[in-house]
Amino acid sequence: MDVKLSLFLPFILVAAFVFGGIGAQYGHLFPRWQFVALITIIFFILYYLLLAYLAGAFRTCKAEEKEIGPYTYYYRSYQGKYRETANSFQNLLSTKQHDILHKYKGGYYFALYWDDPRTLENSSHCRSCIGYAVPANAGPETIEVLNSIDFKKVEIKKCRVVESSLDVKIKLTYALAPIKLIPVLYSHINENVPAFYQGLDKTKEYPIYERCDDERTAYGIVIDPEREDLAKLVPYQKPKMNAVGLRQMSELAEKKNN
């Protein structure tokens, strides 16, 4: 159990005992099994509300323009369902290597996602690059670990992005982040489509990226027309879209031209 979360458990138990005291006072009004069931339900409701609160479910998120980089990006390309590719990447690193990267905090977990599974004929054709983005001042321990793995490597220059982020209080935040942040990101883009695409090379694909460490997790997209480093990394051929994807492309093209 997450250490931060465990600190709140005494408060949940106190709340449960308070309700238990109330139940004992008026226990003659209903059978004991109903009383036990009521306390159990109250406990789990409080527990999951606390989980949602700490994970960031009730936080207001905004998209903002900022600069990221420069980085040296150590990565592998994948094609498959996003959940499977993320698990495959985690299996590349040993426990010791994970500990070193965690201890020295030499960079970010950095992933690029080119496709929306809902818009493809086959969601197992989703394209991604997953790895670590390391700044120039990263320590030798971090570089040694990353060089020991069969990663591709590319330099990513400083670039302007639109990004939305969440502070990480418990690990559940990482699972909640795409559900919470990607709609915020798309909403910002859709409200500024003509300005967003002005100057970008329309023959290239610009992926959504995920950037996270122990303290913060973020999703964003590059909007700098002069910095197309990420767009050049696109792996594999573009998969076939379903009717939903084709309709979205048509609507986006119409917005670009307005």
C-alpha positions in Angstrom: 0.0 0.0 0.0 1.2 3.5 -0.8 2.8 5.1 2.3 1.0 8.4 1.8 -2.3 6.6 1.5 -1.7 4.6 4.7 -1.4 7.8 6.7 -5.1 8.5 6.0 -6.4 5.1 7.1 -6.7 6.0 10.8 -9.0 8.8 9.9 -11.2 6.5 7.8 -11.3 4.0 10.7 -12.3 6.8 13.1 -15.1 7.9 10.8 -16.2 4.2 10.6 -16.2 4.0 14.4 -18.2 7.2 14.7 -20.9 5.8 12.4 -20.6 2.6 14.4 -21.4 4.5 17.6 -24.4 6.0 16.0 -25.5 2.6 14.9 -25.0 1.1 18.4 -27.2 3.9 19.8 -30.0 3.1 17.4 -29.1 -0.6 16.7 -32.5 -1.7 18.0 -34.0 -0.2 14.8 -32.5 -2.8 12.5 -30.9 -6.3 12.7 -27.1 -6.7 13.4 -26.2 -8.0 10.0 -27.7 -4.8 8.4 -25.6 -2.7 10.8 -22.4 -4.5 9.9 -23.2 -4.2 6.2 -23.9 -0.5 6.6 -20.5 0.1 8.4 -18.7 -1.9 5.8 -20.3 0.0 2.9 -19.5 3.3 4.6 -15.9 2.3 5.1 -15.3 1.4 1.5 -17.1 4.5 0.2 -14.8 6.7 2.3 -11.8 4.7 1.3 -12.4 5.0 -2.5 -13.3 8.6 -2.2 -10.0 9.2 -0.5 -8.2 7.2 -3.3 -9.9 9.3 -5.9 -9.1 12.5 -4.1 -5.4 11.7 -3.7 -5.1 10.4 -7.3 -6.3 13.8 -8.5 -9.8 12.9 -9.7 -11.3 16.1 -8.3 -8.5 18.4 -9.3 -9.0 21.0 -12.0 -6.5 20.6 -14.8 -5.5 23.1 -17.5 -3.5 22.9 -20.6 -0.6 25.4 -20.9 2.0 26.3 -23.5 5.6 25.8 -22.3 9.1 24.6 -23.4 10.6 21.2 -22.7 14.1 19.8 -23.5 16.7 19.5 -24.7 17.0 15.8 -24.1 18.8 12.7 -25.2 16.0 10.2 -25.8 16.7 6.5 -25.2 13.8 4.6 -26.6 12.3 1.5 -28.3 9.6 1.5 -31.0 6.5 -0.7 -30.5 3.4 -1.6 -32.4 0.6 -3.1 -30.4 -2.0 -2.3 -27.7 -0.7 0.5 -25.6 -1.2 -1.4 -22.3 0.9 -4.3 -23.7 3.7 -2.1 -25.0 4.0 -0.2 -21.6 4.3 -3.6 -19.8 6.9 -4.8 -22.3 9.0 -1.7 -21.7 8.9 -2.1 -17.9 10.1 -5.7 -18.3 13.3 -4.4 -20.1 14.7 -3.0 -16.8 15.9 -5.1 -13.9 14.9 -4.2 -10.4 18.5 -2.8 -9.9 18.2 -0.6 -13.0 14.8 0.7 -11.9 16.3 1.6 -8.5 19.2 3.5 -10.0 17.0 5.5 -12.3 14.7 6.2 -9.4 17.6 7.1 -7.0 19.5 9.5 -9.3 16.4 11.0 -11.0 18.4 11.6 -14.1 15.5 12.1 -16.5 11.8 11.3 -17.3 9.9 8.3 -18.4 9.0 9.6 -21.9 6.5 7.9 -24.3 5.2 8.9 -27.7 1.7 7.7 -28.9 0.7 8.2 -32.5 -2.7 6.6 -32.6 -6.1 6.7 -30.9 -7.2 3.1 -30.5 -10.8 4.1 -30.8 -10.2 5.3 -34.4 -8.4 2.2 -35.8 -9.7 -0.9 -37.5 -7.4 -2.9 -35.2 -6.2 -1.5 -31.9 -3.3 -3.9 -31.8 -1.7 -1.7 -34.6 -1.2 1.3 -32.3 2.3 2.9 -32.7 4.5 4.1 -29.9 8.0 4.9 -28.7 8.8 4.3 -25.1 11.9 5.2 -23.1 13.7 7.8 -21.1 14.4 11.4 -21.9 17.6 12.5 -20.2 18.8 16.1 -19.8 22.4 17.1 -20.4 23.2 17.3 -16.7 22.2 13.7 -16.0 24.7 11.7 -13.8 26.9 9.0 -15.1 24.9 6.3 -13.2 21.8 7.1 -15.3 23.7 7.1 -18.6 25.5 3.8 -17.7 22.2 2.0 -17.1 20.5 3.3 -20.3 23.6 2.5 -22.4 23.5 -1.0 -21.1 20.1 -1.7 -22.7 19.5 -2.1 -26.4 17.9 1.3 -26.9 17.9 3.6 -29.9 19.1 7.1 -29.2 18.2 10.5 -30.6 18.7 14.1 -29.6 15.5 16.1 -29.0 16.1 19.8 -29.1 14.2 22.3 -26.9 10.6 22.6 -28.3 7.4 24.4 -27.5 4.5 22.2 -26.4 1.0 22.3 -25.0 0.9 20.2 -21.8 -1.4 19.3 -19.0 -0.2 17.7 -15.8 -1.0 16.3 -12.4 1.1 16.1 -9.2 1.7 12.5 -8.2 0.6 11.8 -4.6 -0.1 8.1 -5.0 0.7 5.6 -7.8 -3.0 5.5 -8.9 -2.4 9.0 -10.4 -0.4 7.4 -13.3 -3.5 5.3 -14.3 -5.9 8.2 -13.9 -3.7 10.7 -15.8 -4.6 9.8 -19.4 -8.3 9.8 -18.6 -8.0 13.1 -16.8 -5.4 15.0 -18.9 -5.9 13.9 -22.6 -9.5 15.3 -22.8 -8.1 18.6 -21.4 -5.4 18.6 -24.0 -7.7 17.9 -26.9 -10.2 20.5 -25.7 -7.4 23.2 -25.8 -6.3 22.0 -29.3 -9.8 22.0 -30.7 -10.4 25.5 -29.4 -7.3 26.8 -31.2 -7.1 24.6 -34.3 -6.1 27.2 -36.9 -3.4 28.7 -34.7 -2.2 25.3 -33.5 -1.6 24.0 -37.0 -0.2 27.2 -38.5 3.3 26.5 -39.8 3.3 22.8 -39.0 4.3 20.4 -41.8 0.9 18.7 -42.5 2.7 15.7 -44.1 4.1 14.7 -40.7 2.4 13.2 -37.8 2.7 14.8 -34.4 2.3 12.4 -31.5 0.9 12.9 -28.0 3.7 12.4 -25.5 3.6 11.2 -21.9 6.3 12.6 -19.6 6.5 11.6 -15.9 8.7 11.0 -12.9 8.0 10.4 -9.2 6.5 13.8 -8.6 4.6 14.7 -11.7 2.9 13.1 -14.7 2.0 15.0 -17.9 0.6 14.6 -21.4 1.3 17.0 -24.2 1.9 17.6 -27.9 4.6 19.5 -29.7 3.4 22.8 -31.4 6.8 24.2 -32.5 6.9 24.2 -36.3 10.7 24.5 -36.2 11.2 21.5 -33.9 10.0 18.4 -35.6 12.3 16.0 -33.8 9.5 13.9 -32.3 7.5 13.9 -35.6 10.5 12.2 -37.3 10.5 9.3 -34.9 7.2 7.9 -36.1 7.6 4.1 -36.4 5.9 1.8 -38.9 3.3 2.7 -41.4 0.1 4.5 -40.5 -2.6 1.9 -39.6 -6.0 1.8 -41.3 -8.7 3.9 -39.6 -12.3 2.9 -38.9 -15.3 5.1 -39.7 -14.9 7.1 -36.4 -11.3 8.0 -37.3 -12.1 9.0 -40.9 -14.9 11.2 -39.7 -12.6 12.9 -37.1 -10.0 13.5 -39.9 -12.6 15.1 -42.1 -13.8 17.4 -39.2 -10.3 18.4 -38.3 -9.4 19.2 -42.0 -12.5 21.5 -42.1 -11.4 23.3 -38.9 -7.9 23.8 -40.2 -9.3 25.5 -43.3 -11.6 27.9 -41.4 
